[in-house]
């Protein structure tokens, strides 16, 4: 039964990895949207709001990338998993 426990726990890991990759992709899209919002801001209030959104999106993306780097390190495993998740 030991092999079953190992197999069950390893099956959960790819789901966690997929979730992290999906979060990174969403955060990257949020960053792109915030950058577009900043580039197309019309008034002073819009610019302030766009800057706020852009800074928040950059922090979120940075946090997730740091989490991924801690999980996978500098290895090519991360790149491989991202490509497989597409």
MODELLER restraints for C-alpha pairs under 7 A, 6 or more apart:
rsr = mdl.restraints
at = mdl.atoms
rsr.add(forms.Gaussian(group=physical.xy_distance, feature=features.Distance(at['CA:18:A'], at['CA:85:A']), mean=6.69, stdev=0.5))
rsr.add(forms.Gaussian(group=physical.xy_distance, feature=features.Distance(at['CA:21:A'], at['CA:82:A']), mean=6.57, stdev=0.5))
rsr.add(forms.Gaussian(group=physical.xy_distance, feature=features.Distance(at['CA:24:A'], at['CA:61:A']), mean=6.47, stdev=0.5))
rsr.add(forms.Gaussian(group=physical.xy_distance, feature=features.Distance(at['CA:24:A'], at['CA:64:A']), mean=6.08, stdev=0.5))
rsr.add(forms.Gaussian(group=physical.xy_distance, feature=features.Distance(at['CA:27:A'], at['CA:57:A']), mean=6.62, stdev=0.5))
rsr.add(forms.Gaussian(group=physical.xy_distance, feature=features.Distance(at['CA:27:A'], at['CA:60:A']), mean=6.60, stdev=0.5))
rsr.add(forms.Gaussian(group=physical.xy_distance, feature=features.Distance(at['CA:27:A'], at['CA:61:A']), mean=5.34, stdev=0.5))
rsr.add(forms.Gaussian(group=physical.xy_distance, feature=features.Distance(at['CA:28:A'], at['CA:61:A']), mean=6.36, stdev=0.5))
rsr.add(forms.Gaussian(group=physical.xy_distance, feature=features.Distance(at['CA:30:A'], at['CA:57:A']), mean=6.16, stdev=0.5))
rsr.add(forms.Gaussian(group=physical.xy_distance, feature=features.Distance(at['CA:31:A'], at['CA:54:A']), mean=6.27, stdev=0.5))
rsr.add(forms.Gaussian(group=physical.xy_distance, feature=features.Distance(at['CA:31:A'], at['CA:57:A']), mean=4.91, stdev=0.5))
rsr.add(forms.Gaussian(group=physical.xy_distance, feature=features.Distance(at['CA:31:A'], at['CA:58:A']), mean=6.31, stdev=0.5))
rsr.add(forms.Gaussian(group=physical.xy_distance, feature=features.Distance(at['CA:34:A'], at['CA:50:A']), mean=6.29, stdev=0.5))
rsr.add(forms.Gaussian(group=physical.xy_distance, feature=features.Distance(at['CA:34:A'], at['CA:53:A']), mean=5.69, stdev=0.5))
rsr.add(forms.Gaussian(group=physical.xy_distance, feature=features.Distance(at['CA:34:A'], at['CA:54:A']), mean=4.91, stdev=0.5))
rsr.add(forms.Gaussian(group=physical.xy_distance, feature=features.Distance(at['CA:35:A'], at['CA:54:A']), mean=6.09, stdev=0.5))
rsr.add(forms.Gaussian(group=physical.xy_distance, feature=features.Distance(at['CA:37:A'], at['CA:50:A']), mean=5.75, stdev=0.5))
rsr.add(forms.Gaussian(group=physical.xy_distance, feature=features.Distance(at['CA:38:A'], at['CA:47:A']), mean=6.16, stdev=0.5))
rsr.add(forms.Gaussian(group=physical.xy_distance, feature=features.Distance(at['CA:38:A'], at['CA:50:A']), mean=4.75, stdev=0.5))
rsr.add(forms.Gaussian(group=physical.xy_distance, feature=features.Distance(at['CA:38:A'], at['CA:51:A']), mean=6.48, stdev=0.5))
rsr.add(forms.Gaussian(group=physical.xy_distance, feature=features.Distance(at['CA:41:A'], at['CA:47:A']), mean=5.31, stdev=0.5))
rsr.add(forms.Gaussian(group=physical.xy_distance, feature=features.Distance(at['CA:72:A'], at['CA:78:A']), mean=5.87, stdev=0.5))
